[in-house]
Amino acid sequence: MKNAASKTVRRAGATVALAGALLATTGCGYIYEQPTTFMYDASDGVSFTMFPKGQRVDVRNIMVISAGKDQPGRVLGTVYNLGEEDQTVSFKMGDQSFDVKVPAGQHVILDDDANEIVVDNVSVHPGEMIQGSQAMIGETTEAFNMPILDGTLEEYEPYIPNAASSTTEGQFESEPNTKEDAAVAPATASPRS
């Protein structure tokens, strides 16, 4: 009888130990907020959302690629217009400024050559940020810090402007990025100096 009782006690003890170990290894999820639940910029640029007059405009992964301080820089990123009206987003970073025009329900990918925007002078070294940059749509303004990167990372090297190039002038047309391509005018982007 003593053997049967001790087997039962051992089994109960093993069950409690197993339950305790299971709780100890999985209990962290109960009190620890998982990093995958946070919204964050998964790349090197910055992102933000603006709501001009109730319309939604998302700026995603915006950054400038430059060979160095006092050199030209190429603007990369995507601007989404989720509203029902065309929008022009005016960006200001230091003494440089440029506009991105996005038709309603479309987006402009600044990485595409058709939408290339080059600013003529980046005021900080790659790896730093231009503090107090702004994006404006009418009365709506969003302050952010514009990251400046160089060609250290292979994927950014093709975007470094030639040192001899100057600010790109004029309007840039690109193909609409929706299924209703024929129904909407093309997106445009233009620098302002």
N, C-alpha and C positions, 0 to 999 in steps of 0.2 A: 504494500500500500504506500510505503514511503517512496518507492521508486515512481509510482504513478503521480503522486502529488508533486514530487520534485520536477518531473517532466512538464507538468502543467505550469508550474511556477517559472520554469526556464522558458517555456514557450510564451508565456505572458510577458516576461521580462524582455525577450527578444522582440516581441511585437511592439512593446512600448519604446524600446531603443530604436527600432526601425521607423516608427511613427515620428519620434523626436528628430531623427536624422533627416527624414523627409521634410518635416516642417522647417528645420534649420536651413536646409538648402533651398527651399522654395519660398520661404517667408520673406526674403528680401524684396521680392516683387510686390509684396503687399504694401510695404512702407517706402519703397524706393521708386521714384518716378523714372520710367525708362527714357533714355535719351532719344529714342526713335519717335517719341510722342511730341518732341519739341519741333517747332518750325525753325529752320536755320538755313543759311546760305551754304549749300553743299560745295560750292566752288569758291573762287577767289573774289568774285564781285559782291556787290551789295544789292539787296532787293527791298522794295517797299510798295505799298498800294496807296493810291490817291483816289479821292471821291469828289471830283469837281461837279457841282450842281447835281449830285445824286448819281452820277455816272461813275463806273469803276474803271480805273486805269492801273495796270500792274507793270512795274518796272522790275525786271529780273536780271540778276547777275551782271550789273553794269560796272564797268571798269575801264581804265585807260592803259594801253600798252605803249611803252616808250623806251628808247635806248638810254635815256638819262635825263637829268635835270636840264632845263632850258633847251630841250629837244622837242620835235613834234611828237604827238601821241595819237594813236588810233583808239577810238571809242568802240567798245564791244558791249553786247548785252541785247536784251529783247524788251520791247515795249508792247504790251497787250492792251488793246482798247476793248473792254467788255461791254461798253455802253452802246447806246443807240444813236450817238452823235459823233461826227468826226472830232478828233482832238489833236491839238498841237502841244507837245510837252517841250517847254523851254528849259534847258539845263544851263546852269551857271556854276563854274568851278574856277575860283580865283578871278582872274581878269579874262578868262575864256568863256565863251557861251556858244550854244548851238541849239537848234530846234529839231524835233522829230515829229513828223505829221503822220497820224495813224487813222485811217478810215474806221468808221463804226464796225465793231465786230471782227476786227482784223488785228494782226500784229506785224511789227517791223523787227527783223533780225538784223542788228547792226553789224554782225560778223560777216554777213553777205557782202560781196564786193559791190553789188548794186546799191547798197545803203551805206557805203563807206563814209565815215565822218572822221576827219583828221583835224585836231587842234594844233595850232602852230607852235605852242610853247607850253610845256609842262613845268610847273613851278617848283616841284619837289623831286627828290630822287626816287627811283623805283624801290618798292618796299614800304614807302610812306603813303600817307593819304593826304589829299587836299581837303583840309578841314573846312567846314561850313559851306560845302557845295549845296546847291539848291536845284530842285525841280519845280517848275511852276506851270499850272494850267489855269489861266485867268486869275482869279483871286485865291486859288488853292496853291499852297506852297508846302513842300516837304524838304526839310534840311537833312543832309546826310554827309558822310565823309567818303569822297571818291578814292578808291584804291588805285595806285599806280604800280604796274608790274612791268617787267622787262622780258626778254627772251630766254631767261634761265630755264623755264619750263618749255619743253619742246613744242607743246601745243600752241604757245603764244608767239613763238619766233616768227612765223610767217606774217604776223600782224604788225611788226615793228615798221613804222614808216621810214622811208629813206631820209637821211639827214638833209638832203637837198630839197625835199618836197615841202610845200607850204600848205596853208589851210585850203582844203578843197572847197571850191566855190559852186554855187548853184543848187539845183534840185536834183535829187536822185530818185529814180522810179524803180519800183520792184514789183514783182508779181504778187497779187493778193494771196494770202495764206489761209483761205477758207474754201469750202466746197462750192460756194456760190461765186466762184471767180469772175464770171462774166457780169454779174449783177452789181459789182462794187468797183469803184475807181481804185487804181493802184496806190500803194502806200508810198510816201515820200519822206525823205530826211534831208535836212540842210543845216550846215554850220552857220553860226552867226559870230562875227568877231567885233 
